[in-house]
Amino acid sequence: MSKGIRLDKYLKEMRVATRSEAHMLIRDGHVEVNGNVAKQARQSIDPNHDTVLVGGQRVVYQRYFYFLLNKPVAVVTATTDKAAQTVMDLFNKADYRDDLFPVGRLDKDTTGALLITNNGELGHRLTNPKHHVTKVYQAIVTGTLTEDDVAQVAAGVMLKDGTVLKPADMKLGAYDSVLDQTTIQLTLTEGKYHQVKRMIGSFGQRVVRLERLSFGPLKLSTGLLPGHYRALSEDEVNALKAAADLTQD
């Protein structure tokens, strides 16, 4: 946010009111700037130094916003899309901001933990391979996998196109003999294109269902249903910054 900003825009950016609601609040004398009743919506303020009150309550300046979204199936990880619903379409008007974006990418048919923020530097760092941000997935795959496959994953799988993946951790779960499917859990520190699907494909099997359980320190909880999101706590934000080796905003 720039140093000088219109008062009505500031109230909207801080999710206090819509632009039209801000105009009414200012018109009716409910907004104060540095102890003086605001007269005009176009009044310029410095959010870092000016004190803004609405109805006697201070509007605290917040530059960055952070949300954990449980991405549902059939939704595109993008800010806009002409043909499909995007993860940003899941946000309500009170929380939506034009500068929010998803960090990283989950395929359209992949569900689970997705960070949404407007902190560009943090997003860049979290997706930079040198920071080795851990991502945990649960997958249902066709057929059976073996301990030899687990060992290959731990050593670094070579994909069919010659790409060598970083060593990862794979745990074998229950096998469904009726459906001939196995549940596995994968812990990765990189995010190559269709990585899980290509990895499983190298073993001659196919991913039936894929869910990301965690992204760095962020973990899905059972209470966060698909298509829903929540704001991050201060501790979670600090943990993300630590994972990205980012000490300052």
C-alpha atoms as an extended CHARMM CRD file, in Angstrom:
* protein
*
       249  EXT
         1         1  MET       CA              0.0000000000        0.0000000000        0.0000000000  PROA      1               0.0000000000
         2         2  SER       CA              1.4020000000        3.4290000000       -0.9370000000  PROA      2               0.0000000000
         3         3  LYS       CA              2.1840000000        6.0860000000        1.6550000000  PROA      3               0.0000000000
         4         4  GLY       CA             -0.7160000000        8.3790000000        0.6560000000  PROA      4               0.0000000000
         5         5  ILE       CA             -4.1180000000        6.7600000000        0.2420000000  PROA      5               0.0000000000
         6         6  ARG       CA             -7.6710000000        8.0320000000        0.0870000000  PROA      6               0.0000000000
         7         7  LEU       CA             -9.5870000000        7.6190000000        3.3130000000  PROA      7               0.0000000000
         8         8  ASP       CA            -12.4830000000        5.7500000000        1.7130000000  PROA      8               0.0000000000
         9         9  LYS       CA            -10.0830000000        3.3690000000       -0.0360000000  PROA      9               0.0000000000
        10        10  TYR       CA             -8.2040000000        2.8020000000        3.2200000000  PROA      10              0.0000000000
        11        11  LEU       CA            -11.4250000000        1.7880000000        5.0130000000  PROA      11              0.0000000000
        12        12  LYS       CA            -12.2040000000       -0.5830000000        2.1700000000  PROA      12              0.0000000000
        13        13  GLU       CA             -8.6620000000       -2.0310000000        2.1160000000  PROA      13              0.0000000000
        14        14  MET       CA             -8.8210000000       -2.6220000000        5.8610000000  PROA      14              0.0000000000
        15        15  ARG       CA            -12.1710000000       -4.4090000000        5.3570000000  PROA      15              0.0000000000
        16        16  VAL       CA            -14.0460000000       -1.9440000000        7.5560000000  PROA      16              0.0000000000
        17        17  ALA       CA            -16.6160000000       -1.0520000000        4.9100000000  PROA      17              0.0000000000
        18        18  THR       CA            -17.3140000000       -1.0450000000        1.2010000000  PROA      18              0.0000000000
        19        19  ARG       CA            -16.4400000000        2.1480000000       -0.6760000000  PROA      19              0.0000000000
        20        20  SER       CA            -20.0710000000        3.3320000000       -0.5920000000  PROA      20              0.0000000000
        21        21  GLU       CA            -20.4360000000        2.4270000000        3.0940000000  PROA      21              0.0000000000
        22        22  ALA       CA            -17.2490000000        4.3640000000        3.8390000000  PROA      22              0.0000000000
        23        23  HSD       CA            -18.7340000000        7.4270000000        2.1560000000  PROA      23              0.0000000000
        24        24  MET       CA            -21.8090000000        7.2080000000        4.3860000000  PROA      24              0.0000000000
        25        25  LEU       CA            -19.7250000000        6.7270000000        7.5430000000  PROA      25              0.0000000000
        26        26  ILE       CA            -17.6600000000        9.7910000000        6.6910000000  PROA      26              0.0000000000
        27        27  ARG       CA            -20.7190000000       11.8410000000        5.7110000000  PROA      27              0.0000000000
        28        28  ASP       CA            -22.4440000000       11.0080000000        9.0050000000  PROA      28              0.0000000000
        29        29  GLY       CA            -19.3930000000       12.0070000000       11.0650000000  PROA      29              0.0000000000
        30        30  HSD       CA            -18.4230000000        8.5300000000       12.2910000000  PROA      30              0.0000000000
        31        31  VAL       CA            -14.8170000000        8.6960000000       11.0520000000  PROA      31              0.0000000000
        32        32  GLU       CA            -11.9670000000       10.5740000000       12.7420000000  PROA      32              0.0000000000
        33        33  VAL       CA             -8.4110000000       11.1530000000       11.5690000000  PROA      33              0.0000000000
        34        34  ASN       CA             -5.8910000000       12.1850000000       14.2170000000  PROA      34              0.0000000000
        35        35  GLY       CA             -8.6860000000       13.3400000000       16.5310000000  PROA      35              0.0000000000
        36        36  ASN       CA            -10.5480000000       15.3970000000       13.9130000000  PROA      36              0.0000000000
        37        37  VAL       CA            -13.8360000000       14.3870000000       12.3020000000  PROA      37              0.0000000000
        38        38  ALA       CA            -13.1840000000       13.5520000000        8.6550000000  PROA      38              0.0000000000
        39        39  LYS       CA            -15.0610000000       15.7060000000        6.1660000000  PROA      39              0.0000000000
        40        40  GLN       CA            -14.1920000000       14.1740000000        2.8130000000  PROA      40              0.0000000000
        41        41  ALA       CA            -13.8020000000       10.6420000000        1.5160000000  PROA      41              0.0000000000
        42        42  ARG       CA            -10.9790000000       11.7450000000       -0.7630000000  PROA      42              0.0000000000
        43        43  GLN       CA             -8.8920000000       12.9610000000        2.1810000000  PROA      43              0.0000000000
        44        44  SER       CA             -5.3750000000       11.5220000000        1.9140000000  PROA      44              0.0000000000
        45        45  ILE       CA             -3.9140000000        9.7030000000        4.9100000000  PROA      45              0.0000000000
        46        46  ASP       CA             -0.6640000000        7.9510000000        5.7510000000  PROA      46              0.0000000000
        47        47  PRO       CA             -1.6670000000        4.5600000000        7.1990000000  PROA      47              0.0000000000
        48        48  ASN       CA              1.7390000000        4.1690000000        8.8440000000  PROA      48              0.0000000000
        49        49  HSD       CA              1.4130000000        7.3560000000       10.8950000000  PROA      49              0.0000000000
        50        50  ASP       CA             -2.1680000000        8.6580000000       10.9400000000  PROA      50              0.0000000000
        51        51  THR       CA             -4.6800000000        7.4050000000       13.5010000000  PROA      51              0.0000000000
        52        52  VAL       CA             -8.0810000000        6.5140000000       12.0430000000  PROA      52              0.0000000000
        53        53  LEU       CA            -11.1320000000        5.8330000000       14.2160000000  PROA      53              0.0000000000
        54        54  VAL       CA            -14.5050000000        4.5400000000       13.0610000000  PROA      54              0.0000000000
        55        55  GLY       CA            -17.2370000000        4.7830000000       15.6600000000  PROA      55              0.0000000000
        56        56  GLY       CA            -14.5570000000        5.4060000000       18.2660000000  PROA      56              0.0000000000
        57        57  GLN       CA            -12.6780000000        2.1810000000       17.3770000000  PROA      57              0.0000000000
        58        58  ARG       CA             -9.1950000000        2.3870000000       15.8900000000  PROA      58              0.0000000000
        59        59  VAL       CA             -8.6930000000        0.9210000000       12.4390000000  PROA      59              0.0000000000
        60        60  VAL       CA             -5.3860000000       -0.9260000000       12.7080000000  PROA      60              0.0000000000
        61        61  TYR       CA             -3.2500000000       -0.8620000000        9.5870000000  PROA      61              0.0000000000
        62        62  GLN       CA             -2.5200000000       -4.2630000000        8.0710000000  PROA      62              0.0000000000
        63        63  ARG       CA             -0.3230000000       -4.5300000000        5.0140000000  PROA      63              0.0000000000
        64        64  TYR       CA             -0.3080000000       -8.2650000000        4.3990000000  PROA      64              0.0000000000
        65        65  PHE       CA             -3.0790000000      -10.8550000000        4.6220000000  PROA      65              0.0000000000
        66        66  TYR       CA             -2.6990000000      -14.6220000000        4.9460000000  PROA      66              0.0000000000
        67        67  PHE       CA             -5.2810000000      -17.3870000000        4.5220000000  PROA      67              0.0000000000
        68        68  LEU       CA             -5.2620000000      -21.1830000000        4.4830000000  PROA      68              0.0000000000
        69        69  LEU       CA             -7.7200000000      -22.5750000000        1.9400000000  PROA      69              0.0000000000
        70        70  ASN       CA             -8.8690000000      -26.1850000000        1.6970000000  PROA      70              0.0000000000
        71        71  LYS       CA             -8.9970000000      -26.3710000000       -2.0870000000  PROA      71              0.0000000000
        72        72  PRO       CA            -11.8480000000      -28.5100000000       -3.4210000000  PROA      72              0.0000000000
        73        73  VAL       CA            -11.7990000000      -30.5790000000       -6.5980000000  PROA      73              0.0000000000
        74        74  ALA       CA            -12.6740000000      -28.9640000000       -9.9610000000  PROA      74              0.0000000000
        75        75  VAL       CA            -11.4430000000      -25.5260000000       -8.8770000000  PROA      75              0.0000000000
        76        76  VAL       CA             -8.4820000000      -23.9140000000      -10.6470000000  PROA      76              0.0000000000
        77        77  THR       CA             -5.4830000000      -22.5800000000       -8.7230000000  PROA      77              0.0000000000
        78        78  ALA       CA             -5.4180000000      -19.1420000000      -10.3250000000  PROA      78              0.0000000000
        79        79  THR       CA             -6.5620000000      -15.5900000000       -9.6630000000  PROA      79              0.0000000000
        80        80  THR       CA             -8.7810000000      -15.4760000000      -12.7610000000  PROA      80              0.0000000000
        81        81  ASP       CA            -10.0150000000      -17.9110000000      -15.3840000000  PROA      81              0.0000000000
        82        82  LYS       CA            -12.5370000000      -17.3060000000      -18.1430000000  PROA      82              0.0000000000
        83        83  ALA       CA            -13.8320000000      -20.8730000000      -18.2110000000  PROA      83              0.0000000000
        84        84  ALA       CA            -13.5130000000      -22.3130000000      -14.7020000000  PROA      84              0.0000000000
        85        85  GLN       CA            -14.0830000000      -21.3830000000      -11.0750000000  PROA      85              0.0000000000
        86        86  THR       CA            -10.8770000000      -20.2740000000       -9.3580000000  PROA      86              0.0000000000
        87        87  VAL       CA             -9.7480000000      -20.4550000000       -5.7470000000  PROA      87              0.0000000000
        88        88  MET       CA            -10.2630000000      -16.6900000000       -5.4870000000  PROA      88              0.0000000000
        89        89  ASP       CA            -13.9360000000      -17.1240000000       -6.4130000000  PROA      89              0.0000000000
        90        90  LEU       CA            -14.3340000000      -18.9690000000       -3.0900000000  PROA      90              0.0000000000
        91        91  PHE       CA            -13.6090000000      -15.8110000000       -1.0750000000  PROA      91              0.0000000000
        92        92  ASN       CA            -16.4410000000      -13.7170000000        0.2910000000  PROA      92              0.0000000000
        93        93  LYS       CA            -16.5980000000       -9.9800000000       -0.4020000000  PROA      93              0.0000000000
        94        94  ALA       CA            -15.3830000000       -9.0240000000        3.0670000000  PROA      94              0.0000000000
        95        95  ASP       CA            -12.0980000000      -10.9250000000        2.6610000000  PROA      95              0.0000000000
        96        96  TYR       CA            -11.4800000000      -10.6370000000       -1.0830000000  PROA      96              0.0000000000
        97        97  ARG       CA             -8.6930000000       -8.3170000000       -2.2420000000  PROA      97              0.0000000000
        98        98  ASP       CA             -7.4150000000       -7.7250000000       -5.7600000000  PROA      98              0.0000000000
        99        99  ASP       CA             -3.8180000000       -8.3740000000       -4.7000000000  PROA      99              0.0000000000
       100       100  LEU       CA             -4.3900000000      -11.8140000000       -3.1470000000  PROA      100             0.0000000000
       101       101  PHE       CA             -2.9150000000      -14.7990000000       -4.9740000000  PROA      101             0.0000000000
       102       102  PRO       CA             -2.3720000000      -18.5380000000       -4.3860000000  PROA      102             0.0000000000
       103       103  VAL       CA              1.1610000000      -19.6030000000       -3.4640000000  PROA      103             0.0000000000
       104       104  GLY       CA              2.2090000000      -22.4650000000       -5.6900000000  PROA      104             0.0000000000
       105       105  ARG       CA             -0.2470000000      -24.6100000000       -7.5810000000  PROA      105             0.0000000000
       106       106  LEU       CA             -2.5380000000      -27.5610000000       -7.0040000000  PROA      106             0.0000000000
       107       107  ASP       CA             -3.9600000000      -29.3330000000      -10.0410000000  PROA      107             0.0000000000
       108       108  LYS       CA             -7.6480000000      -28.9410000000      -10.7910000000  PROA      108             0.0000000000
       109       109  ASP       CA             -8.4020000000      -32.4410000000       -9.4750000000  PROA      109             0.0000000000
       110       110  THR       CA             -6.0960000000      -32.1170000000       -6.4380000000  PROA      110             0.0000000000
       111       111  THR       CA             -7.4900000000      -30.9750000000       -3.0980000000  PROA      111             0.0000000000
       112       112  GLY       CA             -6.0610000000      -29.6970000000        0.1580000000  PROA      112             0.0000000000
       113       113  ALA       CA             -3.8730000000      -27.0660000000        1.7850000000  PROA      113             0.0000000000
       114       114  LEU       CA             -3.2750000000      -23.9120000000       -0.2420000000  PROA      114             0.0000000000
       115       115  LEU       CA             -1.7960000000      -20.6460000000        1.0370000000  PROA      115             0.0000000000
       116       116  ILE       CA             -3.4260000000      -17.4320000000       -0.1870000000  PROA      116             0.0000000000
       117       117  THR       CA             -1.6550000000      -14.1420000000        0.5130000000  PROA      117             0.0000000000
       118       118  ASN       CA             -0.6980000000      -10.7490000000       -0.8820000000  PROA      118             0.0000000000
       119       119  ASN       CA              2.8810000000      -10.9870000000        0.4090000000  PROA      119             0.0000000000
       120       120  GLY       CA              4.7510000000      -11.4260000000       -2.8490000000  PROA      120             0.0000000000
       121       121  GLU       CA              8.2080000000      -11.8710000000       -1.3670000000  PROA      121             0.0000000000
       122       122  LEU       CA              7.0180000000      -14.5710000000        1.0160000000  PROA      122             0.0000000000
       123       123  GLY       CA              5.1700000000      -16.3710000000       -1.7780000000  PROA      123             0.0000000000
       124       124  HSD       CA              8.2700000000      -16.2910000000       -3.9760000000  PROA      124             0.0000000000
       125       125  ARG       CA             10.5060000000      -17.6040000000       -1.2230000000  PROA      125             0.0000000000
       126       126  LEU       CA              8.1150000000      -20.4200000000       -0.2650000000  PROA      126             0.0000000000
       127       127  THR       CA              8.0900000000      -21.6910000000       -3.8530000000  PROA      127             0.0000000000
       128       128  ASN       CA             11.8370000000      -21.2640000000       -4.3510000000  PROA      128             0.0000000000
       129       129  PRO       CA             13.4490000000      -24.7580000000       -4.3740000000  PROA      129             0.0000000000
       130       130  LYS       CA             16.4160000000      -23.5950000000       -2.2870000000  PROA      130             0.0000000000
       131       131  HSD       CA             14.1980000000      -23.2020000000        0.7750000000  PROA      131             0.0000000000
       132       132  HSD       CA             13.0500000000      -26.8630000000        0.6610000000  PROA      132             0.0000000000
       133       133  VAL       CA              9.5610000000      -26.1620000000        1.9990000000  PROA      133             0.0000000000
       134       134  THR       CA              8.0150000000      -29.5160000000        2.9430000000  PROA      134             0.0000000000
       135       135  LYS       CA              4.7000000000      -30.5710000000        1.4230000000  PROA      135             0.0000000000
       136       136  VAL       CA              2.8190000000      -33.6550000000        2.6010000000  PROA      136             0.0000000000
       137       137  TYR       CA              0.3400000000      -35.4290000000        0.3350000000  PROA      137             0.0000000000
       138       138  GLN       CA             -2.0400000000      -38.3160000000        0.8090000000  PROA      138             0.0000000000
       139       139  ALA       CA             -2.8020000000      -40.2390000000       -2.3460000000  PROA      139             0.0000000000
       140       140  ILE       CA             -4.9060000000      -43.1980000000       -3.3920000000  PROA      140             0.0000000000
       141       141  VAL       CA             -3.1870000000      -45.0400000000       -6.2230000000  PROA      141             0.0000000000
       142       142  THR       CA             -4.0240000000      -48.0250000000       -8.3600000000  PROA      142             0.0000000000
       143       143  GLY       CA             -2.5220000000      -51.4040000000       -7.6000000000  PROA      143             0.0000000000
       144       144  THR       CA              0.1370000000      -52.0550000000       -5.0100000000  PROA      144             0.0000000000
       145       145  LEU       CA              3.4750000000      -50.4380000000       -4.2500000000  PROA      145             0.0000000000
       146       146  THR       CA              6.3930000000      -52.2100000000       -2.6280000000  PROA      146             0.0000000000
       147       147  GLU       CA              9.1800000000      -51.4830000000       -0.1760000000  PROA      147             0.0000000000
       148       148  ASP       CA             11.4750000000      -51.3590000000       -3.1990000000  PROA      148             0.0000000000
       149       149  ASP       CA              9.3850000000      -48.4560000000       -4.5000000000  PROA      149             0.0000000000
       150       150  VAL       CA              9.7090000000      -46.7790000000       -1.0900000000  PROA      150             0.0000000000
       151       151  ALA       CA             13.4850000000      -47.1580000000       -1.3170000000  PROA      151             0.0000000000
       152       152  GLN       CA             13.5200000000      -45.6770000000       -4.8290000000  PROA      152             0.0000000000
       153       153  VAL       CA             11.5780000000      -42.6410000000       -3.6170000000  PROA      153             0.0000000000
       154       154  ALA       CA             14.0380000000      -42.2250000000       -0.7400000000  PROA      154             0.0000000000
       155       155  ALA       CA             16.9550000000      -42.3640000000       -3.1720000000  PROA      155             0.0000000000
       156       156  GLY       CA             15.4030000000      -40.0210000000       -5.7570000000  PROA      156             0.0000000000
       157       157  VAL       CA             13.1510000000      -41.3460000000       -8.5120000000  PROA      157             0.0000000000
       158       158  MET       CA             14.0980000000      -40.9120000000      -12.1590000000  PROA      158             0.0000000000
       159       159  LEU       CA             10.9940000000      -40.0990000000      -14.1890000000  PROA      159             0.0000000000
       160       160  LYS       CA             10.3010000000      -41.4760000000      -17.6630000000  PROA      160             0.0000000000
       161       161  ASP       CA             11.5800000000      -38.2630000000      -19.2830000000  PROA      161             0.0000000000
       162       162  GLY       CA             14.8920000000      -38.4860000000      -17.4330000000  PROA      162             0.0000000000
       163       163  THR       CA             14.0580000000      -35.9400000000      -14.7260000000  PROA      163             0.0000000000
       164       164  VAL       CA             15.6170000000      -36.9240000000      -11.3990000000  PROA      164             0.0000000000
       165       165  LEU       CA             13.5520000000      -36.0200000000       -8.3400000000  PROA      165             0.0000000000
       166       166  LYS       CA             14.9890000000      -35.0980000000       -4.9830000000  PROA      166             0.0000000000
       167       167  PRO       CA             14.8820000000      -37.8210000000       -2.3110000000  PROA      167             0.0000000000
       168       168  ALA       CA             11.4770000000      -37.9590000000       -0.6370000000  PROA      168             0.0000000000
       169       169  ASP       CA              9.6410000000      -40.0010000000        1.9510000000  PROA      169             0.0000000000
       170       170  MET       CA              6.8270000000      -42.3970000000        1.0450000000  PROA      170             0.0000000000
       171       171  LYS       CA              4.7840000000      -44.3930000000        3.5420000000  PROA      171             0.0000000000
       172       172  LEU       CA              2.5740000000      -47.2590000000        2.4310000000  PROA      172             0.0000000000
       173       173  GLY       CA             -0.9090000000      -47.3540000000        3.9110000000  PROA      173             0.0000000000
       174       174  ALA       CA             -3.9160000000      -49.6400000000        3.5950000000  PROA      174             0.0000000000
       175       175  TYR       CA             -4.5410000000      -51.7300000000        0.4950000000  PROA      175             0.0000000000
       176       176  ASP       CA             -8.1180000000      -52.1330000000       -0.7620000000  PROA      176             0.0000000000
       177       177  SER       CA             -8.2740000000      -55.5400000000       -2.4290000000  PROA      177             0.0000000000
       178       178  VAL       CA            -11.7750000000      -54.9260000000       -3.8150000000  PROA      178             0.0000000000
       179       179  LEU       CA            -10.7970000000      -51.7530000000       -5.6680000000  PROA      179             0.0000000000
       180       180  ASP       CA             -7.1410000000      -52.7720000000       -6.0560000000  PROA      180             0.0000000000
       181       181  GLN       CA             -5.9820000000      -49.4550000000       -4.6200000000  PROA      181             0.0000000000
       182       182  THR       CA             -3.3710000000      -48.4030000000       -2.0860000000  PROA      182             0.0000000000
       183       183  THR       CA             -3.2970000000      -45.3600000000        0.1730000000  PROA      183             0.0000000000
       184       184  ILE       CA              0.1070000000      -43.7050000000        0.4940000000  PROA      184             0.0000000000
       185       185  GLN       CA              1.5830000000      -40.6070000000        2.1140000000  PROA      185             0.0000000000
       186       186  LEU       CA              4.3280000000      -38.6340000000        0.3960000000  PROA      186             0.0000000000
       187       187  THR       CA              6.5440000000      -35.9410000000        1.8840000000  PROA      187             0.0000000000
       188       188  LEU       CA              8.2170000000      -33.7800000000       -0.7590000000  PROA      188             0.0000000000
       189       189  THR       CA             10.5670000000      -30.8040000000       -0.6650000000  PROA      189             0.0000000000
       190       190  GLU       CA             10.1080000000      -29.7370000000       -4.2780000000  PROA      190             0.0000000000
       191       191  GLY       CA              7.1320000000      -29.0530000000       -6.5180000000  PROA      191             0.0000000000
       192       192  LYS       CA              7.7420000000      -30.1260000000      -10.0840000000  PROA      192             0.0000000000
       193       193  TYR       CA              4.9060000000      -30.2030000000      -12.6100000000  PROA      193             0.0000000000
       194       194  HSD       CA              2.5010000000      -33.0840000000      -11.8510000000  PROA      194             0.0000000000
       195       195  GLN       CA              5.2440000000      -34.4960000000       -9.6340000000  PROA      195             0.0000000000
       196       196  VAL       CA              3.2010000000      -37.0020000000       -7.6180000000  PROA      196             0.0000000000
       197       197  LYS       CA              1.3350000000      -38.2810000000      -10.6660000000  PROA      197             0.0000000000
       198       198  ARG       CA              4.5180000000      -38.6660000000      -12.6700000000  PROA      198             0.0000000000
       199       199  MET       CA              6.2910000000      -40.3380000000       -9.7500000000  PROA      199             0.0000000000
       200       200  ILE       CA              3.5360000000      -42.9130000000       -9.3200000000  PROA      200             0.0000000000
       201       201  GLY       CA              3.4160000000      -43.3440000000      -13.0940000000  PROA      201             0.0000000000
       202       202  SER       CA              7.0810000000      -44.3450000000      -13.0340000000  PROA      202             0.0000000000
       203       203  PHE       CA              6.0100000000      -47.3410000000      -10.9300000000  PROA      203             0.0000000000
       204       204  GLY       CA              3.3710000000      -48.3110000000      -13.5010000000  PROA      204             0.0000000000
       205       205  GLN       CA              0.4590000000      -47.0800000000      -11.3970000000  PROA      205             0.0000000000
       206       206  ARG       CA             -1.9520000000      -44.1370000000      -11.5150000000  PROA      206             0.0000000000
       207       207  VAL       CA             -3.1290000000      -41.5790000000       -8.9350000000  PROA      207             0.0000000000
       208       208  VAL       CA             -6.8670000000      -41.8700000000       -8.2970000000  PROA      208             0.0000000000
       209       209  ARG       CA             -7.1190000000      -39.1820000000       -5.6340000000  PROA      209             0.0000000000
       210       210  LEU       CA             -4.6280000000      -36.6520000000       -4.3040000000  PROA      210             0.0000000000
       211       211  GLU       CA             -4.8560000000      -34.3350000000       -1.2950000000  PROA      211             0.0000000000
       212       212  ARG       CA             -2.2150000000      -32.0120000000        0.1510000000  PROA      212             0.0000000000
       213       213  LEU       CA             -2.2930000000      -32.3430000000        3.9300000000  PROA      213             0.0000000000
       214       214  SER       CA              0.2390000000      -29.6470000000        4.7040000000  PROA      214             0.0000000000
       215       215  PHE       CA              2.2970000000      -26.8850000000        3.1620000000  PROA      215             0.0000000000
       216       216  GLY       CA              5.3480000000      -26.0850000000        5.2450000000  PROA      216             0.0000000000
       217       217  PRO       CA              4.1240000000      -25.4820000000        8.8010000000  PROA      217             0.0000000000
       218       218  LEU       CA              0.4790000000      -25.1120000000        7.6690000000  PROA      218             0.0000000000
       219       219  LYS       CA             -1.6340000000      -28.2050000000        8.2770000000  PROA      219             0.0000000000
       220       220  LEU       CA             -5.2190000000      -28.8990000000        7.3140000000  PROA      220             0.0000000000
       221       221  SER       CA             -7.5730000000      -29.4730000000       10.2180000000  PROA      221             0.0000000000
       222       222  THR       CA            -10.6880000000      -31.6200000000       10.0790000000  PROA      222             0.0000000000
       223       223  GLY       CA            -12.8120000000      -28.5460000000       10.7620000000  PROA      223             0.0000000000
       224       224  LEU       CA            -11.7340000000      -26.7500000000        7.5810000000  PROA      224             0.0000000000
       225       225  LEU       CA            -14.0530000000      -28.1860000000        4.9470000000  PROA      225             0.0000000000
       226       226  PRO       CA            -13.2820000000      -28.2280000000        1.2070000000  PROA      226             0.0000000000
       227       227  GLY       CA            -14.0020000000      -24.8340000000       -0.3030000000  PROA      227             0.0000000000
       228       228  HSD       CA            -13.5810000000      -23.0480000000        3.0260000000  PROA      228             0.0000000000
       229       229  TYR       CA            -10.7000000000      -20.9160000000        4.2850000000  PROA      229             0.0000000000
       230       230  ARG       CA             -9.4960000000      -19.1940000000        7.4310000000  PROA      230             0.0000000000
       231       231  ALA       CA             -7.0900000000      -16.4120000000        8.3390000000  PROA      231             0.0000000000
       232       232  LEU       CA             -3.7260000000      -17.5200000000        9.6890000000  PROA      232             0.0000000000
       233       233  SER       CA             -2.7100000000      -16.8770000000       13.2650000000  PROA      233             0.0000000000
       234       234  GLU       CA              0.3220000000      -14.7260000000       14.0540000000  PROA      234             0.0000000000
       235       235  ASP       CA              2.2360000000      -17.8520000000       15.0840000000  PROA      235             0.0000000000
       236       236  GLU       CA              1.4570000000      -19.5040000000       11.7320000000  PROA      236             0.0000000000
       237       237  VAL       CA              2.5940000000      -16.4290000000        9.8110000000  PROA      237             0.0000000000
       238       238  ASN       CA              5.8340000000      -16.3250000000       11.7870000000  PROA      238             0.0000000000
       239       239  ALA       CA              6.3710000000      -20.0310000000       11.1330000000  PROA      239             0.0000000000
       240       240  LEU       CA              5.9120000000      -19.4620000000        7.3900000000  PROA      240             0.0000000000
       241       241  LYS       CA              8.4210000000      -16.6160000000        7.4540000000  PROA      241             0.0000000000
       242       242  ALA       CA             10.8870000000      -18.8230000000        9.3020000000  PROA      242             0.0000000000
       243       243  ALA       CA             10.4140000000      -21.5850000000        6.7130000000  PROA      243             0.0000000000
       244       244  ALA       CA             11.1070000000      -19.0510000000        3.9780000000  PROA      244             0.0000000000
       245       245  ASP       CA             14.0080000000      -17.4840000000        5.8790000000  PROA      245             0.0000000000
       246       246  LEU       CA             12.1390000000      -14.1670000000        5.8080000000  PROA      246             0.0000000000
       247       247  THR       CA             12.6030000000      -12.1180000000        8.9550000000  PROA      247             0.0000000000
       248       248  GLN       CA             11.0650000000       -8.8300000000        7.8110000000  PROA      248             0.0000000000
       249       249  ASP       CA              7.9740000000       -7.7980000000        5.7980000000  PROA      249             0.0000000000
